[in-house]
């Protein structure tokens, strides 16, 4: 007899993230309908025999009491997206395993970041604006101030899943990589070929600084004006982590004062910025609409990762992406 499972969360997101091949395989292996359950539907239906939930962005948030009452047989949640902070704890407290496709979502973020770092070292962002405005000689003169991609120092803030993947991708270049991450073991840093150091040193010495810190109370406002003032001439700050980690008024002041410093912000707080934000008027601030993460066909990678986790789990093979309560303390 097939195990019972449901899709939960947003119907639009489920059928965007779960590709046809993945859906077909789930239907072959499980007793799972095409219905996508909201929290209200879970409370109204008889789901006492459901063992597995498959979800993605928009996953329902349930209390421990609701999980015990409505889903007493639930064994695992497979979340085909990144952060599980908004829903995971009650499930974990009820003994339900939670799996996340954070590693799949890390791939496009790392690809995006690597591309931005390479372009930043070539002075692409500011010089292209000048050239596009017909100021070709000024663009050429500005371009000459950038160090390029040989022997340049790159600062990585946070060496979790995404940070590590960025580091590995950067190994294709001749960079000197500095890392700030209090949780990174010395032996892991040695394996990665990076130098562990302080935030002060990263902002003082690196031509590009890229933020990948986990989003929690300890990291809120950790990147402030004291650090941004240390940035080198013609250096670049990239944020694909979270906007709340940056004291944005401090960053704005530094960008206004040091017009050769560039900020590439894929995340802000709030997101998007308020209509009167000076981010919109600063020529050395590049805003992108939270585009680093999985998009287009990339999102289907996440559901494939979760399908593979289900297969490994039910065949008693090792799993790679199980989330624990301890991990939630440092995960994004």
C-alpha positions as a Markdown table, in Angstrom:
| # | Residue | x | y | z |
|---|---|---|---|---|
| 1 | Unk | 0.0 | 0.0 | 0.0 |
| 2 | Unk | 1.3 | 3.4 | -0.9 |
| 3 | Unk | 2.0 | 5.9 | 1.9 |
| 4 | Unk | -0.4 | 8.9 | 2.1 |
| 5 | Unk | 1.0 | 12.4 | 1.3 |
| 6 | Unk | -0.3 | 15.9 | 0.6 |
| 7 | Unk | 0.9 | 19.1 | -1.0 |
| 8 | Unk | 0.6 | 22.1 | 1.3 |
| 9 | Unk | 0.9 | 25.8 | 0.9 |
| 10 | Unk | 0.4 | 27.8 | -2.2 |
| 11 | Unk | -1.1 | 26.1 | -5.3 |
| 12 | Unk | 0.6 | 28.6 | -7.6 |
| 13 | Unk | 4.0 | 27.9 | -6.1 |
| 14 | Unk | 3.6 | 24.2 | -5.9 |
| 15 | Unk | 2.9 | 23.9 | -9.6 |
| 16 | Unk | 5.6 | 26.3 | -10.4 |
| 17 | Unk | 8.3 | 24.5 | -8.4 |
| 18 | Unk | 7.3 | 20.9 | -8.9 |
| 19 | Unk | 8.1 | 20.0 | -12.5 |
| 20 | Unk | 6.0 | 17.5 | -14.5 |
| 21 | Unk | 8.6 | 14.7 | -14.1 |
| 22 | Unk | 8.9 | 15.2 | -10.4 |
| 23 | Unk | 5.1 | 15.3 | -10.0 |
| 24 | Unk | 4.7 | 12.1 | -12.1 |
| 25 | Unk | 7.2 | 10.3 | -9.9 |
| 26 | Unk | 5.6 | 11.4 | -6.7 |
| 27 | Unk | 2.2 | 10.2 | -7.9 |
| 28 | Unk | 3.7 | 6.8 | -8.9 |
| 29 | Unk | 5.3 | 6.4 | -5.5 |
| 30 | Unk | 2.7 | 7.9 | -3.1 |
| 31 | Unk | -1.0 | 8.2 | -2.6 |
| 32 | Unk | -1.0 | 11.9 | -3.2 |
| 33 | Unk | -3.8 | 14.0 | -4.8 |
| 34 | Unk | -3.3 | 17.1 | -6.9 |
| 35 | Unk | -5.0 | 19.2 | -4.3 |
| 36 | Unk | -2.9 | 21.7 | -2.5 |
| 37 | Unk | -3.9 | 22.1 | 1.2 |
| 38 | Unk | -4.0 | 25.4 | 3.0 |
| 39 | Unk | -4.0 | 25.6 | 6.8 |
| 40 | Unk | -7.8 | 26.0 | 6.8 |
| 41 | Unk | -8.2 | 22.9 | 4.6 |
| 42 | Unk | -5.9 | 20.9 | 6.8 |
| 43 | Unk | -8.1 | 21.7 | 9.8 |
| 44 | Unk | -11.3 | 20.7 | 8.0 |
| 45 | Unk | -10.2 | 17.5 | 6.3 |
| 46 | Unk | -9.5 | 14.1 | 7.7 |
| 47 | Unk | -5.7 | 13.8 | 7.3 |
| 48 | Unk | -5.0 | 11.4 | 10.2 |
| 49 | Unk | -3.2 | 9.0 | 7.9 |
| 50 | Unk | -1.0 | 11.5 | 6.1 |
| 51 | Unk | 2.7 | 10.7 | 6.6 |
| 52 | Unk | 4.4 | 13.2 | 4.3 |
| 53 | Unk | 4.0 | 16.8 | 3.2 |
| 54 | Unk | 5.6 | 18.3 | 0.1 |
| 55 | Unk | 5.7 | 22.1 | 0.0 |
| 56 | Unk | 7.7 | 25.1 | -1.2 |
| 57 | Unk | 7.4 | 28.9 | -0.7 |
| 58 | Unk | 4.1 | 29.6 | 1.1 |
| 59 | Unk | 4.3 | 26.5 | 3.4 |
| 60 | Unk | 1.5 | 26.5 | 6.0 |
| 61 | Unk | 2.5 | 27.4 | 9.5 |
| 62 | Unk | 0.9 | 25.2 | 12.2 |
| 63 | Unk | 1.1 | 25.1 | 15.9 |
| 64 | Unk | 2.2 | 22.0 | 17.8 |
| 65 | Unk | -1.3 | 21.5 | 18.9 |
| 66 | Unk | -2.7 | 21.7 | 15.4 |
| 67 | Unk | 0.0 | 19.2 | 14.1 |
| 68 | Unk | -0.8 | 16.7 | 16.8 |
| 69 | Unk | -4.6 | 17.1 | 16.2 |
| 70 | Unk | -4.8 | 17.2 | 12.4 |
| 71 | Unk | -1.7 | 15.3 | 11.3 |
| 72 | Unk | -1.0 | 12.7 | 14.0 |
| 73 | Unk | 0.8 | 10.3 | 11.6 |
| 74 | Unk | 3.0 | 12.9 | 9.9 |
| 75 | Unk | 6.6 | 11.8 | 9.6 |
| 76 | Unk | 8.3 | 14.3 | 7.4 |
| 77 | Unk | 8.0 | 17.6 | 5.6 |
| 78 | Unk | 9.9 | 18.1 | 2.4 |
| 79 | Unk | 10.3 | 21.8 | 1.7 |
| 80 | Unk | 11.4 | 22.6 | -1.8 |
| 81 | Unk | 12.8 | 26.1 | -1.0 |
| 82 | Unk | 15.3 | 27.6 | 1.3 |
| 83 | Unk | 14.7 | 29.0 | 4.8 |
| 84 | Unk | 12.4 | 27.0 | 7.1 |
| 85 | Unk | 12.5 | 29.5 | 10.0 |
| 86 | Unk | 8.8 | 30.5 | 9.6 |
| 87 | Unk | 7.3 | 27.1 | 10.1 |
| 88 | Unk | 9.8 | 24.4 | 11.1 |
| 89 | Unk | 10.0 | 24.6 | 14.9 |
| 90 | Unk | 6.5 | 23.2 | 15.8 |
| 91 | Unk | 7.0 | 20.3 | 13.4 |
| 92 | Unk | 10.4 | 19.5 | 14.8 |
| 93 | Unk | 9.1 | 19.8 | 18.4 |
| 94 | Unk | 6.5 | 17.2 | 17.4 |
| 95 | Unk | 9.1 | 14.7 | 16.2 |
| 96 | Unk | 8.4 | 15.4 | 12.5 |
| 97 | Unk | 11.5 | 15.5 | 10.3 |
| 98 | Unk | 12.0 | 18.6 | 8.2 |
| 99 | Unk | 14.0 | 18.6 | 4.9 |
| 100 | Unk | 14.9 | 21.8 | 3.0 |
| 101 | Unk | 16.2 | 22.4 | -0.5 |
| 102 | Unk | 18.5 | 25.2 | 0.8 |
| 103 | Unk | 21.4 | 23.6 | -1.1 |
| 104 | Unk | 19.5 | 23.7 | -4.4 |
| 105 | Unk | 18.5 | 27.3 | -3.7 |
| 106 | Unk | 22.1 | 28.1 | -2.8 |
| 107 | Unk | 23.3 | 27.3 | -6.4 |
| 108 | Unk | 21.7 | 30.3 | -8.2 |
| 109 | Unk | 22.6 | 32.6 | -5.3 |
| 110 | Unk | 26.2 | 31.6 | -5.5 |
| 111 | Unk | 26.2 | 31.8 | -9.3 |
| 112 | Unk | 24.7 | 35.3 | -9.1 |
| 113 | Unk | 27.2 | 36.4 | -6.4 |
| 114 | Unk | 30.2 | 35.0 | -8.3 |
| 115 | Unk | 29.1 | 36.9 | -11.4 |
| 116 | Unk | 28.7 | 40.2 | -9.5 |
| 117 | Unk | 32.1 | 39.8 | -7.9 |
| 118 | Unk | 33.8 | 39.3 | -11.2 |
| 119 | Unk | 32.0 | 42.2 | -12.8 |
| 120 | Unk | 32.7 | 44.4 | -9.7 |
| 121 | Unk | 36.4 | 43.9 | -10.0 |
| 122 | Unk | 36.3 | 45.1 | -13.6 |
| 123 | Unk | 34.5 | 48.3 | -12.6 |
| 124 | Unk | 31.5 | 47.3 | -14.6 |
| 125 | Unk | 28.7 | 48.9 | -12.6 |
| 126 | Unk | 29.8 | 52.5 | -12.4 |
| 127 | Unk | 31.8 | 52.6 | -15.7 |
| 128 | Unk | 28.9 | 51.1 | -17.7 |
| 129 | Unk | 26.6 | 53.8 | -16.5 |
| 130 | Unk | 29.0 | 56.5 | -17.7 |
| 131 | Unk | 29.6 | 54.8 | -21.0 |
| 132 | Unk | 25.8 | 54.3 | -21.6 |
| 133 | Unk | 25.4 | 58.1 | -21.0 |
| 134 | Unk | 27.9 | 58.8 | -23.7 |
| 135 | Unk | 30.7 | 59.7 | -21.2 |
| 136 | Unk | 33.0 | 57.2 | -22.8 |
| 137 | Unk | 36.3 | 58.8 | -21.8 |
| 138 | Unk | 35.2 | 59.3 | -18.2 |
| 139 | Unk | 34.1 | 55.6 | -18.1 |
| 140 | Unk | 37.5 | 54.5 | -19.5 |
| 141 | Unk | 39.3 | 56.6 | -16.9 |
| 142 | Unk | 37.2 | 55.2 | -14.1 |
| 143 | Unk | 37.7 | 51.6 | -15.3 |
| 144 | Unk | 41.5 | 52.1 | -14.9 |
| 145 | Unk | 41.1 | 52.3 | -11.1 |
| 146 | Unk | 39.8 | 48.8 | -10.7 |
| 147 | Unk | 42.2 | 45.9 | -9.9 |
| 148 | Unk | 40.6 | 43.2 | -12.0 |
| 149 | Unk | 40.4 | 39.5 | -11.1 |
| 150 | Unk | 44.0 | 38.5 | -10.5 |
| 151 | Unk | 45.3 | 38.4 | -6.9 |
| 152 | Unk | 42.3 | 40.5 | -5.7 |
| 153 | Unk | 41.1 | 40.2 | -2.1 |
| 154 | Unk | 37.5 | 39.0 | -1.7 |
| 155 | Unk | 35.7 | 39.1 | 1.6 |
| 156 | Unk | 33.0 | 36.6 | 2.3 |
| 157 | Unk | 30.8 | 37.2 | 5.4 |
| 158 | Unk | 29.2 | 34.0 | 6.5 |
| 159 | Unk | 30.4 | 30.6 | 5.3 |
| 160 | Unk | 27.2 | 28.6 | 5.5 |
| 161 | Unk | 25.8 | 26.7 | 2.5 |
| 162 | Unk | 25.8 | 29.7 | 0.1 |
| 163 | Unk | 29.0 | 31.2 | 1.4 |
| 164 | Unk | 30.9 | 27.9 | 1.0 |
| 165 | Unk | 29.5 | 27.5 | -2.5 |
| 166 | Unk | 30.6 | 31.0 | -3.5 |
| 167 | Unk | 34.1 | 30.2 | -2.2 |
| 168 | Unk | 34.2 | 27.0 | -4.2 |
| 169 | Unk | 33.1 | 28.8 | -7.4 |
| 170 | Unk | 35.7 | 31.6 | -6.8 |
| 171 | Unk | 38.4 | 28.9 | -6.8 |
| 172 | Unk | 38.2 | 29.2 | -10.6 |
| 173 | Unk | 39.8 | 32.6 | -10.3 |
| 174 | Unk | 43.1 | 33.9 | -8.7 |
| 175 | Unk | 41.5 | 35.5 | -5.7 |
| 176 | Unk | 42.8 | 35.8 | -2.1 |
| 177 | Unk | 39.6 | 35.0 | -0.1 |
| 178 | Unk | 39.1 | 36.2 | 3.5 |
| 179 | Unk | 36.2 | 34.9 | 5.5 |
| 180 | Unk | 34.3 | 36.1 | 8.6 |
| 181 | Unk | 32.3 | 33.3 | 10.3 |
| 182 | Unk | 32.7 | 32.6 | 14.0 |
| 183 | Unk | 31.1 | 29.1 | 13.4 |
| 184 | Unk | 33.6 | 28.1 | 10.7 |
| 185 | Unk | 36.0 | 25.5 | 12.1 |
| 186 | Unk | 39.7 | 26.2 | 11.4 |
| 187 | Unk | 40.1 | 22.8 | 9.7 |
| 188 | Unk | 37.2 | 23.6 | 7.3 |
| 189 | Unk | 38.7 | 27.0 | 6.5 |
| 190 | Unk | 42.0 | 25.2 | 5.7 |
| 191 | Unk | 40.1 | 22.8 | 3.4 |
| 192 | Unk | 38.4 | 25.7 | 1.7 |
| 193 | Unk | 41.7 | 27.5 | 1.2 |
| 194 | Unk | 40.5 | 30.7 | 2.9 |
| 195 | Unk | 41.8 | 32.9 | 5.7 |
| 196 | Unk | 39.5 | 33.4 | 8.7 |
| 197 | Unk | 39.6 | 37.0 | 10.0 |
| 198 | Unk | 37.5 | 39.8 | 11.5 |
| 199 | Unk | 34.9 | 42.0 | 9.9 |
| 200 | Unk | 37.2 | 45.0 | 10.4 |
| 201 | Unk | 39.9 | 43.4 | 8.3 |
| 202 | Unk | 37.5 | 42.3 | 5.6 |
| 203 | Unk | 36.1 | 45.8 | 5.1 |
| 204 | Unk | 39.6 | 47.3 | 5.3 |
| 205 | Unk | 41.4 | 45.0 | 2.9 |
| 206 | Unk | 39.0 | 43.5 | 0.4 |
| 207 | Unk | 38.1 | 44.9 | -3.0 |
| 208 | Unk | 34.7 | 43.2 | -2.8 |
| 209 | Unk | 32.8 | 42.3 | 0.3 |
| 210 | Unk | 29.8 | 39.8 | 0.0 |
| 211 | Unk | 27.3 | 39.2 | 2.7 |
| 212 | Unk | 25.9 | 35.7 | 3.3 |
| 213 | Unk | 25.2 | 35.8 | 7.0 |
| 214 | Unk | 22.3 | 33.8 | 8.6 |
| 215 | Unk | 19.3 | 36.0 | 9.4 |
| 216 | Unk | 18.7 | 36.1 | 13.2 |
| 217 | Unk | 18.7 | 38.6 | 16.1 |
| 218 | Unk | 22.5 | 38.3 | 16.5 |
| 219 | Unk | 23.2 | 39.5 | 13.0 |
| 220 | Unk | 20.6 | 42.3 | 12.9 |
| 221 | Unk | 22.4 | 45.6 | 12.2 |
| 222 | Unk | 25.8 | 43.9 | 12.3 |
| 223 | Unk | 27.0 | 45.8 | 9.2 |
| 224 | Unk | 27.1 | 49.4 | 10.2 |
| 225 | Unk | 28.8 | 52.7 | 9.2 |
| 226 | Unk | 32.0 | 52.0 | 11.2 |
| 227 | Unk | 32.6 | 49.0 | 8.8 |
| 228 | Unk | 31.4 | 50.7 | 5.6 |
| 229 | Unk | 33.7 | 53.7 | 6.3 |
| 230 | Unk | 36.7 | 51.2 | 6.2 |
| 231 | Unk | 36.0 | 50.2 | 2.6 |
| 232 | Unk | 38.8 | 50.6 | 0.1 |
| 233 | Unk | 38.5 | 53.1 | -2.8 |
| 234 | Unk | 36.7 | 51.6 | -5.8 |
| 235 | Unk | 35.5 | 48.7 | -3.7 |
| 236 | Unk | 32.1 | 47.0 | -3.8 |
| 237 | Unk | 29.6 | 45.7 | -1.2 |
| 238 | Unk | 27.2 | 43.0 | -2.3 |
| 239 | Unk | 24.2 | 41.9 | -0.2 |
| 240 | Unk | 22.3 | 38.7 | -1.1 |
| 241 | Unk | 21.8 | 37.9 | 2.6 |
| 242 | Unk | 19.2 | 39.9 | 4.4 |
| 243 | Unk | 18.5 | 43.7 | 4.4 |
| 244 | Unk | 18.1 | 43.7 | 8.2 |
| 245 | Unk | 21.8 | 42.9 | 8.7 |
| 246 | Unk | 22.7 | 46.3 | 7.2 |
| 247 | Unk | 22.3 | 49.7 | 9.0 |
| 248 | Unk | 21.0 | 51.2 | 5.7 |
| 249 | Unk | 21.2 | 54.8 | 6.7 |
| 250 | Unk | 24.9 | 54.3 | 7.5 |
| 251 | Unk | 25.4 | 52.6 | 4.1 |
| 252 | Unk | 23.6 | 55.5 | 2.3 |
| 253 | Unk | 25.8 | 58.1 | 4.1 |
| 254 | Unk | 29.0 | 56.2 | 3.0 |
| 255 | Unk | 27.8 | 55.9 | -0.6 |
| 256 | Unk | 27.0 | 59.6 | -0.7 |
| 257 | Unk | 30.4 | 60.5 | 0.8 |
| 258 | Unk | 32.5 | 57.9 | -1.2 |
| 259 | Unk | 31.1 | 58.0 | -4.7 |
| 260 | Unk | 33.7 | 55.5 | -5.9 |
| 261 | Unk | 32.3 | 52.8 | -3.5 |
| 262 | Unk | 29.5 | 50.7 | -5.0 |
| 263 | Unk | 26.7 | 48.8 | -3.3 |
| 264 | Unk | 24.9 | 45.9 | -5.1 |
| 265 | Unk | 21.8 | 45.2 | -3.1 |
| 266 | Unk | 19.5 | 42.2 | -3.9 |
| 267 | Unk | 17.9 | 42.5 | -0.5 |
| 268 | Unk | 16.8 | 45.5 | 1.5 |
| 269 | Unk | 14.8 | 46.3 | 4.7 |
| 270 | Unk | 12.0 | 46.9 | 3.9 |
| 271 | Unk | 11.9 | 45.1 | 0.6 |
| 272 | Unk | 11.5 | 46.9 | -1.7 |
| 273 | Unk | 12.8 | 50.1 | -0.2 |
| 274 | Unk | 10.3 | 52.8 | 0.6 |
| 275 | Unk | 9.5 | 55.1 | -2.3 |
| 276 | Unk | 11.5 | 58.0 | -0.7 |
| 277 | Unk | 14.7 | 55.8 | -0.1 |
| 278 | Unk | 17.9 | 57.5 | -1.3 |
| 279 | Unk | 19.0 | 54.1 | -2.6 |
| 280 | Unk | 16.9 | 55.0 | -5.7 |
| 281 | Unk | 18.8 | 58.2 | -6.3 |
| 282 | Unk | 22.4 | 57.1 | -5.7 |
| 283 | Unk | 24.3 | 56.4 | -8.9 |
| 284 | Unk | 26.7 | 54.0 | -7.0 |
| 285 | Unk | 23.8 | 51.9 | -5.6 |
| 286 | Unk | 22.6 | 49.0 | -7.8 |
| 287 | Unk | 19.3 | 47.5 | -6.8 |
| 288 | Unk | 18.1 | 44.1 | -8.0 |
| 289 | Unk | 14.6 | 42.7 | -7.2 |
| 290 | Unk | 15.6 | 39.7 | -5.0 |
| 291 | Unk | 16.7 | 38.0 | -8.1 |
| 292 | Unk | 19.7 | 36.0 | -6.8 |
| 293 | Unk | 17.6 | 33.0 | -5.7 |
| 294 | Unk | 16.0 | 30.3 | -7.8 |
| 295 | Unk | 14.0 | 31.7 | -10.7 |
| 296 | Unk | 12.7 | 30.4 | -14.1 |
| 297 | Unk | 13.5 | 26.8 | -14.6 |
| 298 | Unk | 16.0 | 26.9 | -11.7 |
| 299 | Unk | 13.1 | 26.4 | -9.2 |
| 300 | Unk | 12.5 | 22.9 | -10.4 |
| 301 | Unk | 15.9 | 21.9 | -9.0 |
| 302 | Unk | 14.5 | 22.4 | -5.5 |
| 303 | Unk | 11.7 | 20.0 | -5.9 |
| 304 | Unk | 14.1 | 17.4 | -7.4 |
| 305 | Unk | 16.3 | 17.7 | -4.4 |
| 306 | Unk | 13.3 | 17.0 | -2.1 |
| 307 | Unk | 12.2 | 14.1 | -4.2 |
| 308 | Unk | 15.7 | 12.6 | -3.9 |
| 309 | Unk | 15.6 | 13.1 | -0.2 |
| 310 | Unk | 12.3 | 11.3 | 0.1 |
| 311 | Unk | 13.7 | 8.4 | -1.9 |
| 312 | Unk | 16.8 | 8.2 | 0.2 |
| 313 | Unk | 14.8 | 8.4 | 3.5 |
| 314 | Unk | 12.3 | 5.7 | 2.6 |
| 315 | Unk | 15.1 | 3.4 | 1.3 |
| 316 | Unk | 17.1 | 3.9 | 4.5 |
| 317 | Unk | 19.9 | 5.6 | 2.7 |
| 318 | Unk | 21.7 | 8.7 | 4.0 |
| 319 | Unk | 20.0 | 12.0 | 3.6 |
| 320 | Unk | 21.8 | 15.3 | 3.1 |
| 321 | Unk | 19.4 | 18.1 | 3.9 |
| 322 | Unk | 17.6 | 17.4 | 7.1 |
| 323 | Unk | 17.1 | 20.4 | 9.4 |
| 324 | Unk | 17.5 | 20.1 | 13.1 |
| 325 | Unk | 16.5 | 22.5 | 15.9 |
| 326 | Unk | 20.2 | 23.2 | 16.6 |
| 327 | Unk | 20.7 | 24.1 | 12.9 |
| 328 | Unk | 17.9 | 26.7 | 13.2 |
| 329 | Unk | 20.1 | 28.7 | 15.5 |
| 330 | Unk | 22.5 | 29.6 | 12.7 |
| 331 | Unk | 20.7 | 28.9 | 9.5 |
| 332 | Unk | 19.4 | 31.8 | 7.3 |
